[in-house]
Amino acid sequence: MVAEDGAARGIAAAQARLVELAGSGTPDYEQIRRTVDTLVPFVNLAGVRITELAAGRAVAEVPASGDMLNHLGTVHAGVLFLAAEVACAGAFSGAIAPRILHVRTFVLRDTRATFLRAAHGRIRAHGTISGPALADAVRGKGDAQLDLSGKALLQDDNGALVAKVDFDYFCLLAAA
């Protein structure tokens, strides 16, 4: 329960800050990054961190750790997938920032992962999000249902492209 209470306090503080900034016209991406970065307990357990966040893009990192390896000594595919999903969820948060308080549902519907080579060391996932109606929904004030596409490119410590992951999401926004 402590984690849930801590997360709730973090969300409340972030929402208060976002409401305060709502009239400024400029989202506080750093505040959003700090909040999103520690929101999900499982992501915290794995040590994944969002290191960069902007409108429609984010970078998530997984530190080099023996706990993240498979039996062959390379980064486990599940860790790669988690880093990709966190990066794209962060990109979504950046894209939807002006209406982030109106998000009612954000659901992963489908995914396609392509693992290109064995990964070693720290992983950096570069995520982006897009959708044909995204910009209109962000500018609008009404209810919106969005189909969104996310794409993450993952590199290991050597800078090698180790995986590409595509995501299909559904988002429901409430009227402002």
HELIX and SHEET records of a PDB file:
HELIX    1   1 VAL A    2  LEU A   21  1                                  20    
HELIX    2   2 ALA A   22  SER A   24  5                                   3    
HELIX    3   3 TYR A   29  ASP A   37  1                                   9    
HELIX    4   4 PRO A   41  ALA A   46  1                                   6    
HELIX    5   5 GLY A   66  MET A   68  5                                   3    
HELIX    6   6 ALA A   77  ALA A   95  1                                  19    
HELIX    7   7 ALA A   97  HIS A  102  5                                   6    
HELIX    8   8 LEU A  134  ARG A  139  1                                   6    
SHEET    1   A 6 ARG A  49  ALA A  54  0                                        
SHEET    2   A 6 ARG A  57  VAL A  62 -1                                        
SHEET    3   A 6 ILE A 123  SER A 130 -1                                        
SHEET    4   A 6 ALA A 144  GLN A 155 -1                                        
SHEET    5   A 6 LEU A 161  LEU A 173 -1                                        
SHEET    6   A 6 VAL A 103  PHE A 115 -1                                        
END                                                                             
